[in-house]
Amino acid sequence: MTHPELAMDLVARLEVRISEPIDAGMTPAGHRRVIPITGGTVTGPRITGEVLGIGADWSVVRGDGVAVVTAQYLIRTDDGVVLTVTNTGAFTAQGIVTTPRIEAPEGPYSWLNDAVLVGTLVPRLEDARPLGVSLEFHQVRVK
């Protein structure tokens, strides 16, 4: 028996705005920073809408220098459905890959509750100051 080939389909692109990080100091897990999420946009073939200005990324920089992100926030779709996003990942030398989970109420987006998603994250900077992040969420499927 062979494993099936996998493919990925774009679900959405997110442009997320942030405000100044809150330095929570050194913890047993590493140096903790909480980065408030202040809003943003969602465009894509499967989800369009806005990132609501509620949520944060509870990032920690471990002793080995790797930054681990754990963000939780809300998306309101153009048709008024509120989705809960939990996105985790790590900043490594190879780039930033995340594993988003999206919780949806019963209805047109309930497929997200069981979807296997993979994301990428690119920081948006201006004069070396962080303005936000750009994300892409892809659904993994069997070819």
N, C-alpha and C positions, 0 to 999 in steps of 0.2 A: 504494500500500500504506500502510495506517495502522498505527500502533503499537497494541498491545492495551492495554486498561485494566488497571490493577493494583489489587489488593486486599490487605489485611493481615489475618492471623488471629493472635490471641493464642496464644503458645506457653506462656509462663510469667511469673510475677511472682517476683522475688527480693528478699528483705530481707537485705542483707549487712552483717555487723558488721565493724568495723575497730578497730585499736588505734592508738596514737599514731604519727603520721608520723615517719619518719626523714629528717632534712634531709641530703641528699647534696651540697648546695651548688650553686654556679654552674658550669654546664658549657657547652660550645660550643652545645648545643641550647637552653639556658635554665636556670632554677632547678629542679633535680631534687629531688623528694620521693618516697620509697618508703613506701607506706601498706600495712602488713600486713593481710591479710584473715584474720579469726579464726573465721568460721563464718556460718551464716545458714540461711534456709529458702527453699524453692522450692515454689510452688503454681501450679497452672494446668491448663488442659485437656489439655496434651500432655506436660508434665513435672512431677512432684512429687518432692520429696526434700529433701536438705540440702546447703548449701554447706559444704564441708570447710574446716577451719581451716588450710589450706595455700595459699599464693598471696599475691599483692600487686599493687597498682596502682603502676606506675612512672611517675608523672605528672611533667610538666615544664611550667613556666610560661614561655612564650616572651617575647621582648622586647616583643611587641605586647600582652602581657597575657592572651593566650588560654592557657588551661590544656589541655593535651593529655593524655588518659588512655590508658594501655595496661595493662590488667589481665589477669592470667592466674591461673586457679584451677580447682578441681575441684568437680563436683557428684556426689553419690552419690544415685541415684534410689531411690525407695521399694522397687523390685524389685532393688536391689543393683548396678546398672550404674554405672560411673564414667565421667563425661563430662568432657572437657577444654574449658574456656571460655577464649577469647582475645577480649577486648572492647576496642575502641579508639573514641575519640571526642574531641570538643572542647567545652569550656565556652565558649560564645559569648553575645553579648547576646540571641540568639534562643532560648537554652535549651541543653540537653545532649542531643544525639542521638548514638547509638553504632552501630557495626557489629560485632555479636558474630559470632564463628565458633565452632561447637561441633563438636568431634571426638568421634566415638562408635565403640565397637567394633562388629563385625558383630552384628546382632541387631535387636531392636525399635526401637532409636534410630538405626540406620544412615542413615535418611532425613536426619538432621541434617547429615551430612557434605557434602551437596549443597544444603542449604537456604540461601536468601537471607534473612538476618535483619536486622532493624532494631530498635534499642533506644532506650529513653529512660531517663534517669537523673535522680533527684532526691536531693540530699543530705539526710540525716536529722540534725538538729541538736538539742542540748539546751543551753540557756544559751550559745549561740553556739559550743559545742564539738561537733565532728563525732562522731557515734555510728556512722554507716554510710551506706549508700545504698540506695535503693529503685529497682529496675530493672523494666522490662517488656520482654520480647523478643517480637517479632512476626515471623511468616513472611510474606514478600512472595510473591504468586502472581498469575498471570494470571487475570482474571475469566472 
